[in-house]
Amino acid sequence: MAVTWNTIHHQDCIAGMQELEAGSVDLAFADPPFNIGFDYDVYDDSREHEQYLDWSRNWISQVHRVLKPDGTFWLAIGDEYAAELKLLGKEIGFHCRSWVIWYYTFGVNCKYKFTRSHAHLFYFVKDPNAFTFRHQEPENRIPSARQLVYNDARANPNGRLPDDTWILRPQDLSDCFSSSEDTWYFPRVAGTFKERAGFHGCQMPEQLLGRIIRFCSHEGEKVLDPFSGSATTLTVAKKMGRQFMGFDLSEEYIKLGLARLDRASVGDSLEGAAEPTMSAPSTSEGKPLSSRGQKPRKRRVKKPTETLFGTEPG
């Protein structure tokens, strides 16, 4: 394979990354299969426990090799293997700067345990003393409670950094989070969302990737996604003026991902609301379908392989 940027390669990510020059990538984001039996186009998501961990060790090692000394690696993973992959990252040589919980209130319904409403995002760096984190950029800072509520003269006029909890529908959390608290509000991309690409069941929100890319890379730098899937990482990287490269085993996903990339241009706005509190009503203020003269849809019980972050029936 010729090492070509700004495209998606039809290739196993381990083999593909082996052909990349060591220390050549600025930022990697990976949302790998969770090994929960999800029905992918090509990949078998039901490996034996040790086989899955060995495979994870191999591809994470390649990410570590291709990253620049000051490079950054973000890993999205579910409950089932979050602890194991965090430890693997440490064994390989990564340093975990943040264990982010992406919390969404419209979660995956579980029948025999608490409903799944979160995913894990590990923020890894190779060198704990040298990495890109654009904390001073105005676009990466938010107003503090001292500014918004107390008008405290001691408040930093430049605001503060966001929290490490990211919430889907803060409209419904008035009893848990006050309006003065700032968190990361990014919706999970549901099937009815305009943002939905429609060809991949595990699509990340553009706004979530936008924050990661904006904080951890500069314009013109190289962003890698070993599991291109719906091509969200690559699309956001393109919109934000970065170089990008992805790998995928599915010819169909690649064809549709490339078409999505063709529709995007540098400087385009990201899909989805950057601030859901201003873009959607609370659940109590919403209108059920029956009030609009439509019959409520029957709830479809999902098979275990259809859940996004777990194997529980709906």
C-alpha positions, 0 to 999 in steps of 0.5 A: 500500500502506498502511504497516502493521506486524506483517504480510507484504505481497504486494509487491516489496521495493524498491517496498514499502520505497519507501513506508516513511518514511526513517529509520523502521526499527530493524533489518533482516535479509535472507536474499535469493536467492543467484542459484544457481538455487534453485527458488523458488515465484515468483522466478527465481533465475538472473539475469545477473551484472550484473543480480543486482548491480544488483538487489542495489544497489537493494534494499540502498539502500532498506534503507539509506534506511529505517533509522534513523541508528542502525539495524542491517542484517544480511545473509545470503549465500553464497560466490558473491556475499559479496565483491560484496555486502560491497563494495556495502554499503560503497559505499551507505554501510554500515559492516561491524562484523563478518563472521560465519561461520555454520559448520555441520558437516552441510553441503552435500555437494560432489562436486568441491570441499570440502564447503560448510559455512558461510554469511556474515552481514554485520553492517552499521550506518549510523553507526559511532559510534551503533548498538544493540549490547546488549553489557552485557545478561546474556542476551547474554554467555557465561562465559569460559575464565578463568571456566570453566577457570582460575578466574582472579580477573581474569576479568570476572564478567559473562562475555564476548561470543560469538565470530564463528564459529557452529557447528552440531555442536560435539560432533564438534569435540573435536580442533578446539575445546576445551570451554572455547571458546564459539562460536555453536552454531545448527543449520541447519534440516534437513528432519527438524527439528521446527522446520521450517516445511515450505513454504520450502527456505531456512529460518533457525534461530530461535535465530540470528535470536534472537541478532541481534534480542536484540543489535541492537534493543529491545522495541517497536522495528521489525524489517524483513525484505525477503524474508519467505520462511518468516517466521522473522525475523518470527516471532522478532521477534513472540515477542521483543516487536518490531514486524515487517514483511515482503515477499514475491512469493509468495502461498503463502509469505505465506499460510503465513507468516501462519499461522505468525505466528498460532501465535506469541505474545509471550514464546513460547520460540524453537524449536531448542536454544540450546546443541546440546552439551547437546541432542544426542549426538556423531555417533559416539554416534548410532545408525544406522537399521539398528541400530534394525531399519530399513533405511538410506535410500538417499541421494538425489542432489540436483539443482543447484537444490536445494542451499541454499548452492551449486550442486553435486550431492549 
